[in-house]
Amino acid sequence: MKKRTFLVLAGFLLMCSFSTVKEENPKDIYKGKYCSGEGDTDFLRLIDESFAFFHPNPVVPNLTMIYNGDWDTFTEGAGWGAWWIQNSYGFSYSATPFLQEPWFSTLQRSWDLFWDNQGDGIRKGLWGDGTPNRLSELVAPDGGLGDTAAPGKIIYKQGDGDVKMHDWFYEATAACLVMQSEILLVNRDKKAMEHYLPKMERACNFIERVRDPKNNLFLVGPACNLLAPSYGGVKMPDGTFGKGYLAGVSITYLAALDRMVEIYKITGDTKKQEEFEHRQKITRESLTLLMAPAGYFVKSVEPGGVKHGVLGQKQFGYLEGTVNADAVALSVADRQTSEKIYNQIASFPAIRPFDFLLTNAPGLDDTYPAWGRTSGKGLDGFWTFGDWVNGGVWGTVEGRAILMYYRLGKFEDIRRSANRAMKWAKDFRMDAPWSQQGENTSNPWSDKGNFRVGGVAVMVDNFAIPAATIRGLFDYDYRSDRLIIRPCIPGSITQYTQIEPVRFGEKKLFLSCKNGGPKIGSVIINGKEIKVNSADELALIYEELPVESRIEITTTGGWNTEKPTSVYPENPVLVSNYQVKTDLPESLVKPYAILTKTKKQIENLPGSEYDLAFLDEAIRSCEDCGTRLKMDTGPGYFRPITPERRDGINKFYEQAALTMYKGFEKRMENYAVSANESQQKLASIFKDIQRLF
């Protein structure tokens, strides 16, 4: 690859902002880019490098690598050219509180791919190249969403497997409702609420149509669970597959209802609030029907009462991981139920053989390809236990599992999970799913499938793990008038300061914690101590907060700490303070020059804040290409960093930077034909600069 030596002064500043601590600071002090603290420097480094996934950096995969410049949205990654609900859900939910621009708006546009293609009983999915096929011809009932979407296209059912047997994608629709509710509660934009609420209400009505009035559960058929098509429904006497009561629909939909009630409080729509509070109440009351005797959630219940997913049963005797993690992570389960769920998971090692939570263990015997069996024909290939949706490991689920661990103070579970994921990330193998129950010795997609990209796999699913490692620290709970914070800082960290702000409407919160246990002792906001009304949680009233709030929390009560059983993967590290001549690939020299000159020209242009934020990320993504070329990345962990793989990763950085440039260029093309004078001016400046090169 031809290169030109290019001195990147801005890159010096970037690298100076990164720091390692073992050489420069005492053993128990950590000073990073996104956080600092005292105590367990390995855990602090884990948190700091988790933040790095959400900004360009030369060390770990980042959001530029799943950005689509043509669409100005995210995509699944690794050659999968669309946006899937089940894959992106864990990342989106976990990252929303701290995601900065331009990525917060990019996230909304990504979810708009579903809302813009919402079913209305008339439109077709139009999936493919224009030739009619089984997916393009699907017409969903009004309000329905689906499996995956792209501009102008959607798949209204789970697209893998025997689609003609599949029911509509009810739990995916519920998950999209959760995600949109979170975005609206974090942003508090009433105009956005006016835009999305009618769509969300249609989606709720779509789900409500399958509520059984006899028990208020949801009666649904095969492959409508979030991690589909692992739900087979109910096998009928004639060999067809009918409907059962799926726990995931109740749990995910209830999480959406909890949040939508808060949105109606903001908008002041008391009639809708009362309607949704009723739906919320009857859904929550029906959850006991979906529980195993030991107090955790089953996967489903047949209309005749047979429960699927009860350990020890002769038939359907497995533990369902996904639905139980979600129940705790989304605050659907109360504390007592959450403890029972965790205790069952912790006492059953088969569901976490390689630190990650499996979707289920042991294997399913209620899939429609092989009902009544856990192996043999129908459970081979991708259906083999441990490789896909039957006992596989998905980063999107693991993120929600980490949120469960935080809520219950299980910090070593977090460390083991996030450390393993960090090793895969530093190998640039964020596979989805990880196969062989998470051991991932040979991944059928990334090692030999159709989606190999130079030995690199960066997929949206696995951004859920670093995102959850961050979100869980304060367990953000957005309400209509307040943000509730429950500090859950690992007990081995005695002091923690978060440099990256948290979003709450138009306000920015900078959090720190002197960590002495699970109870809140005192709180200081911008130097003034406030009254603490509860030792269990801190309620930050929106109207009482300054635009920028520095919130210092002191906790007490003592943590039960465990000895670390997992070593943090340090190499490569966020680089220390040094300067280096950076070689940019030839393909980036011109884009980099255009981007940097554009930034300088528009820095004082009113209304350009979003575009400046995008330019910052695009410029840094270029600089990282040169930095990565000079970096000692170490030998790798699970997938050795061979010269061939090193070259593949370097080319991946280059492609991400080019995509960022392409995205900005396309945005300027749209600005040039807009009716907004400020946008036209910005586009004109960009075009003039392009002509100089």
LINRACOR-V280044 format. One line per field, one symbol per residue. psi: psi as a letter, one per 40 degrees, with the letter a starting at -180 (. if undefined). burial: # if it has 9 or more other ideal C-beta (glycine too) atoms within 8 Angstrom, else .. A space follows every 50 residues. Layout:
psi=???
burial=???
//
This chain:
psi=hhihhhhgddddddddeiiieddeiidehhhadeiiaibgdddddddded ddeeihiediiiddeehhddefiiidifehgahhdddeddddddeddehi iedddddddddddddefhieediidfhaeehhidddehhiiheibadiii heiiheiheiagddeiiigddddddddddddddddddfhddddddddddd ddddddddeehhedeeihhiaifeidgifehebhhideeihaiihhdddd ddddddddddddddddeegddddddddddddddddeddeeiideeihidi hideehhhfhheidifgihhdddddddddefdhiddddddddddddegde efdfdihidiiaihffiddfheieiahefabdehhedbegeihhdddddd dddddddefgdddddddddddddddeefggihihaffedfdhhedddeae fhgfehhhiddeeddddddddedefhghadeihhhghfhhdehdhhhhdh iihgbeihhhiihhheaehhdihhhfehhihhehedihhhhdeehidhhh hhhhiiehihiihhehhhgdhiihiahiiihhhhideedddddddddddd dedehheedddddddddddddddddddddehheieicdhigidddddddd ddddddddddddddddddddddeiehddddddddddddddde.
burial=..#..#.#.###.##..####.......##.######.############ ###################.########.#.################### ###############.###.....####......################ ..#######.#.#.########################...##..##.## #######..###...####################.....########## #################....##..##.##.###.##.####..###### ###...#####....##################...######.##..#.. ##################.##.##...##...################## ########################################..####..#. #############################..################### ####..###########.###.###......#....####.#..#...## #######.#....#.#.##.##.###.....#####.##.#########. ##..#..#.####################.#.#..#..#.#...###### ####.##############.##.....##########.#....
//
